[in-house]
Amino acid sequence: MPAPQQTRVGLISDTHGWLDPRARAALAAELPLAGIVHAGDIGNAVVIDELEMLAPPVTAVVGNCDFSSIPGLPRETVARVTVAGKVVLVIHDFTELGPIPEDVDVVVRGHSHEPSMQWRDGVLVVNPGSASQRRRHPSCSVGVLEIAGDGTLSARLIELDELGERAR
């Protein structure tokens, strides 16, 4: 009997204006992806265009560093997308969410630049970290949301420093 099919979604946040080639390579290594979620601080619409070329559709929200004057960026601070029957809520700053809505299965957040995964009242909350500025964390990172054929949710974080030197 074949194993249940798995659906994967790329997770990225805090690109701050450019898509690190290591982030692109890490997400490309996970293809096929059912899409990419960007949890804000995009910095430049070109980042969204590059992600769209890699694995459309891209669901993105603005972050505190995304100014409304940047053409081509989304204007939403919260977005929802349904993938493989699971509702994914996207927000940049988790502190602005309040209670997690009952119909949400996964929250993808950004802002802190610190990758994390945790369960809160049955909801998987994932911060893929920053794909461009590691700050206090030892590496820049991206993530992958995995939805098994039986609906089981999991996520993986991919540290970009393990993939080689940063290239601009």
Steps between C-alpha positions, in 0.01 A plus 500: 500500500650841404577750774250785536589801288659795674446867420779748576490879525810720512520741794705819497508829685702813551677511164545878535531574131689209347471128461821337623607240240528246783133556589403452136711182482356364825144548377583368153636182660152441644316518165228427422346747743130582511599866543705729721393704801691822578438634851596862436785746490526422131677825417471484122236369259777324305524250787136401446559474124799270553304280741206486254736371231622231736172363641176689448278610655666726756289610794661800673429764759670831569723545800601799708786580256278482190396854431183565303704697247667184370304416183396141441502386864185357656312734730358234730642452849322166537430245227344155481558221256361147495745228396409131491195576712698683770446869579827693525490848653794731421597797716824688547485591869334223701430740789250681275287188444318460829326165545565254217175455304337160558503399132878550461732197484835677452630849575808620311660802661815707464643817654729361772758351258508198734387172347259299712231235487249434773148375556248735661163347579524259208630763253848473350672840530811536283747783464741415217745758635662759280620413152731804498602618849582245766532748790521294822449166327812321367362468145254644254223252431187400309247228570276239347147417611413136438144371478485122487232319301317425826501873593782478754693828523870548554764755410875509445743787533793526260804693616654681205851527644525123460454552124811713449618857499258784456506633147356829381 
